């Protein structure tokens, strides 16, 4: 059963060393205490990978040594006290497909992994003892957590932002929590915590004229900066507010990946060859 708390504490993201190897991650300990959900955004350090993938690369699709990738995933989960928790990692395609995971039994986890590998950019997890792990290198990681202990993890590049994948995850999470109408969905969403991990910020995210126009049309001119720079964070805030999320419950890590390529992988800063850091969430129960 999920532990249900009436109100989640205000979301925060603090860097702390995790596990025996003291791997630094951004997490929210108060959330863990309130509803049992451990969330984390990993960085580059603490893994086995080498070269442009050094060192905690979690992406299996970037031509890194696969043994190193699997060891890195194990190390990340071990650091979060979740080494025995099965992990679902989707094949991210910059789309809007959401896979829901409703059970932790082995057959259900395998089936969910197969659906996620077919192509998905978000996971909604309503079961305990199943972890979602998505991979990033400039795109925006978004984690939404309900007081029920259910959660969603989304990959929002600019296509995902335009496709409103974060808002879709919140709406799906509300339905899983029992909302029957759009009004109830918004009521439920008002109590969710939203965590936005390290991503390329508007200071560095220059786009073409067509993308700039789409952001302005969908989310308003406030998310557009001079010289065709756009803010995915501001666009996410607009779509999440429209889904009912309390703006005070959206917590941004405040880290631009392109500005900090030594701490986080950045596709743009590296010229296209790099590893992937992760957004991880799970609820562990005996």
KATA-V259412 format. One line per field, one symbol per residue. burial: b if it has 9 or more other ideal C-beta (glycine too) atoms within 8 Angstrom, else e. Layout:
burial: ???
This chain:
burial: ebeeeeebeebebeeeebbeeebbbbbbeebbebbbbbbbbbbbbbbebeeebbbbbbbeebebeeebbbbbbbbbbbbbebeebbbbbbbbebbbbbbbbeebeeebbeebbebbeebbbbbbbebbbbbbbbbbbbbbbbbbbbbebbbbbbbbbbebbbbbbbbbbbbbbbbbbebeeeebbbbbbbbbbbbbbbbbbbebbebeeebbebbbeebeeebbeeeebbbbbbbbbbbbbebbbeeebbbebebbbbbbbebbbbbbbbeeebbbbbbbbbbbee
